Amino acid sequence: MEISLALGGGGAKGNAHIGVLRRLEKEGYKIRSVAGTSFGGLVAILYSIGYSPREIQAIFESVDQKALYGRTPQDGPSLLGLAGVRQLLDKVVGTKTFAETRIPCAVTAVDINSGGEVILNKGSLKDAVLATIALPGIFPVQTINDWNLMDGGVLNPVPVTVARMLSPNLPVVAVVLNDPIDKPLQTYNLPIPSIVPRTIAESLQRVSLAQSLDIFLRSVDASSRYVAHLRLLVDKPEILVRPDVHHINLLDRVTVEEIAQLGEQALEEVLPELKRKTSWAANLNRRVLGAIK
């Protein structure tokens, strides 16, 4: 039973991808390719280079979530930096490239100059992660080749088309973390990096900067929901997995295992449909190969 995966973006909600991967492997599914956007892009790249769901979870659990967003001289204009994320990627990805993945993998980003979607499937894996997670205005834009790249979720929150490009003859399982369009928008709080002195951090939380960030992130959330909704109607993944992570904000500090379990539960709910779709696809591929021979 072979499938291709499309892992959607959603910040801290993305820990649900671990549970989806875990349950798919337990059920005996062979993930032949994986595409991802934003946090889904990070998980996709880790999985593609050989980390198991258990190992990915251990990586995320080892991270000091309070120290992820410190700034360095490398960071361009943005509210938060990616110092902690870079350190993590140096440790778990290093200098590996897409040529070294064990299964085909690609992540998406958006070029802020052309406004077009960019599919990253060559070159540095670390650079690709930093580009696909670059939430507009919050994290610094990343430069790759002639592109200035930001979060791929701006145009393609769940990269079904990319997963289908990687494995044209396989069913696509799409993991959607965006809230449904009928859910109320949530309030967002600015995660202040631990390197900021406490008195300054408390002041930042009180002033209009925090309120402005809340409004901005709500607008991004609303836009992303509708883009995801419309793209899924058009792109039509064979299986849709929607973990119940609607109470979690993009930048929340979370317990990884709790969120992973929500992903596993969501996969459990669609297992009967998944088994039907994968069996049908396998039979079709066999008939096509038989006719060719």
N, C-alpha and C positions, 0 to 999 in steps of 0.2 A: 504494500500500500504506500504509494509515493505521492508526495505533495510538494507544493511551493508555498512559502510563507510570506505574508505582507504584514509587517509589524508597525502599527501606528504610533504617532507621537503622543505625548501627554505628561512629560516631566515625571514626577514621582509616581504617577499612575503606572508608568512603564514597568515597574517591578512585577506587575501582573503577567508580563510576557514570560517570566521565569516559570510560573505555574502552568501556562499553556504548553511551553516546550516540554516540561516535565511529564505532563499527562500524555502528550502526543507520543513521546518515547515509550512510556509505560504501555500504551495501547499498541505498540509495534509499528507506528508510522515512520517512514523514511523521509526525512526532510532533505530534498535534493537541491534546494536553493532557498535563499532568504533575502528579502528586500526590507529596508527599514527607513523610517523617517524619525528624526530627532532622537528621543530616548530609544525608540524602536530601532533606530540605526545603530546605536551603541550596542544594544543586545544582539542585533543581527551580526555585527562584526565580531563580537566576542564568540558567538556560537559558530560562526563560519571558520574561525581559526582553530576550533577544536575544544573550546571550553564547554563542559557539560552544564546543564541547568543547575546542578548542585554547586559546581565551581563558580558559575556566574553569581549565584546567590551569596556565596562566601565572599566573593570580591566586593559586592555591594555592602554586605554587612560589616566588612572591615573598614569601610570608609567613615571618616569623621564628617558627617553631613554638615556640621557647622563651619567646616573649614574649606568647603568646596569652592567658594566663590570669591576668594581673595584676589586682589589685582597684582599684576606684575608689569614691568615695562613693556612686555610683549602685547599687552592688551590695548586695543584702540578705544575710541569713545564708546562708553557703555555704562550702565548703572552698576553692574557687577562684573567681576573678572572671572577667569577660568583657571586660576593658579592651581587649585586642588585637583581639578579635572585633568589638567596636563600632567601632574605628578602621577595620578592614577593611570593614565594612558601610557606614560613612560614605563610603568611597572608591568602592566598586563598586555600591552600591545607592542610597545617598543618601536622598532624600525620596520616592522613587518609591512608588506604591501598586499594589494588585492591578488597579486600573482601567487601568494603563499597561502591563500585560503583553501580549506579542504573541500568546500562546496562553493558554487557560484554565489556571489554576494554583491549587492549594490545598495547605496544609500542616496537619498535625494537632498538637494539644497536649492536655493533660489539666488540668482545673481541680481544684486541690487541695482546694477546699471542697466541691464537689458530687461529685467523683470521676468526673465524666463526660468523655467525649471532646468536644473543641471543634475544629471545622473552621474554619480561618482562610482566608478567601478575599476579604476586604475590608479596606481600610485600609492601614496602613504595612507595607511588605515587610520593612523592618529589624526592626520590632517582632515580626513573625511569625517571623522566623528566630531571634531571641533566645528566643522562647517555645518553639519546637519543639525547640531544642537544650538546653534547661535540664534536664540530667540531675539527677534528684532528689538533693538534699543536696550535690552536687558543684558545680553552678552555681546562681546565684540565680534564684528564681522571678520570672517576669515578669508585670506587671499590665497587662491590656488590657481596657478597659471595666470590667465588674464581675468579671472572671475573674482568678484568680491561677494562672498557667499554668506547667506543667512539661513535660518531654519527652514528645512524642506516642507514643514507642515503648513507654511504660508500658502502653497499651491497644491500640495498633495499630502494631506494628513495621513492617508493610509495607502501606501504605494502598490496598489493592486496591479496596475499596468506594468510596473517594473518587475514584480514577481512573475508575471506572465511572460515578460520578455526573457527572463532568465530561464524559464522552463515552459515553453509554449504548449506542451502536450499534457501538462499536469494540472490537477485542480488547485486553485488558489484558496488557501485558508487565510482570511483577513482578520486581524485582531484590532478592534476599534476601541480606542480609549476616550474619544471625544464624547461629551455628554450629548444625548438626544436633543433635538432642537426645541422640544417642549419643556425642557428643564430650566428653572430659574438660574440666572448667573450668580456665581458665588463671589464673596469678598476675598480679595487677595492681600496678603501681608508681605512686606519686603523682608527677605532673609538677610540680616546684616552679617557680613563675614566676621568670624571670631577675632580677626586681627584688628578690628575697629575697637577703640577704647569704649568701655561700657557707657560712660556718660554721653559720648557722641552718638552711640547706637540708640540710646533711649531718646535723645533729641530728634534723631532722624525718624523714629517711629511716630513722633507726635506732629511733625510739621507737614506742610502740604505736599512734600515729595512723596510720602507714603500714600497720601490720598490720590495724587496724580498717577502713581504706579498702579493703584487699584483700578482706576478708571481705564487706564491703558490696557491692562491685562484682561479686564472684562471685555473690552472691544475686540482684542485678539481672540479671546475665547469664543465670542459670538460669531466672529467671522470664520474661525476654524470649524465650528460646528456645521455651519451651512455649506462650506466648501466640502467637508467630509461627506455630508448628507447627499449633496448633488453628485459628487464624484462616484460614490458607491452606487447610486442609481444608474450611472452611465457605465462604470467599469465592471459591475456585476461579478464580484467574487463568488466562487462556488459555495463557500461556507463563510458565514459571518460570526465571529466570536466577539461578544461585547461584555467584558467583565464589569461587575457592579462596583465601579471605582468613582462614582460621581460625587462622593463626599470628599474627595482628595483634591487639593490644589496642585498646580504645576510644580511649585517649589517647596512643598511641605516636607518636613522631616518625618519619616515614616518608619514603621517596623517592616522590614523587607518580607519576612515570611508571611505576615498577615496579608499583604497585598498579593504575594505569589499565590496564596490559597484562593483568592478571589478569581485569579486567572484560571486556576485548575477547575474551580467550580463552574465557570463559564464554559470551559471546554467540555466538561461532563454533560452539560445541557444540550449540546449540539452533536454529541457522539453518534446517535442513531442516523441523523442526516449525513454526517461526515462519512459513515460507513457505506451508506447507499451511494453517495456521490463518488467516492473513491473506487468502489466496486464497478460502477458503471464506466468510469473513465478507464480503468484497467482493461475491462472487456473491449471497449472501443479501440484502445491502442493495439490490443492483440489482433483484432479483426483487420485493422489498417495494415499492420505489419504482415499479416498473412496474405492480404490481397497484393501487397507489393512483391512478396516472394513468388 
